[in-house]
Amino acid sequence: MSVLSGRTLGGLCLIVGPILALVFFVFQPGGVLYNNALMDKAEATIVALERYHALANLTGIGIALGLTLALYGQFALLRSLQSDTGDEALSQLGLLFLAVGAIGWVVMQGLNLEMADTNTESAASFQSAAAVFRVEFGISLIAGLCVALGFLLFSLGLATRKGFNRIAAGIIAVVSLIALVSQIIGISVTSLTNSMIQIARLCFVFWAVWSILLGVGLLRRKSLKPVEEIGDQP
């Protein structure tokens, strides 16, 4: 694959991936629109997934696909950074945390598919699903930490690099810091877990918009020049 086609594919993934993940997340049962359930409440989540079984399967697959595409787009963007500067190293470290967090979120979707098959009228089946839920909840906490830290490092690296929109990167760094602190508080103070997770969820909207802007900037490059031009806005 040529550099041009790789850049184009990466830009498209940065645009399409976050949109897919965000849209399917909104429609995922137990989430925003369908049978909204608190993150740490197993019964409400399991019932929502079982009640809207087909939708749960569709959204789970859609979220996993969107996250994977977005992650590829981030890799494509960093592949264009050919120097050995400190800001590049910071972004690369951020990408590693993003990859770990994204993998955790993808695994969560697989666990959701399993819980969607629960027979809520069977005590044994429900207890089994509840155990799966606790595993998923633990993964969600550590994955959220990794994603927040990843975007913080990634944005700080790009904020110091000439040619990127430093204001946007700075805003994302602040948003990511808020998400990171919220996740830490949510893990440490169980009574605040759901409130802090809701704050972190809101931060994903900002991350998605920024990723889309980076994808547009990647697509708008007219020649194979150094990456310093990526993200420039007219």
Secondary structure, 3 states (H helix, E strand, C coil): CCHHHHHHHHHHHHHHHHHHHHHHHHHCCCCCCCCCCCCCCHHHHHHHHHHCHHHHHHHHHHHHHHHHHHHHHHHHHHHCCCCCCHHHHHHHHHHHHHHHHHHHHHHHHHHHHHHHCCCCCCHHHHHHHHHHHHHHHHHHHHHHHHHHHHHHHHHHHHHCCCCCCHHHHHHHHHHHHHHHHHHHHHHHCHHHHHHHHHHHHHHHHHHHHHHHHHHHHHHCCCCCCCHHHCCCCC
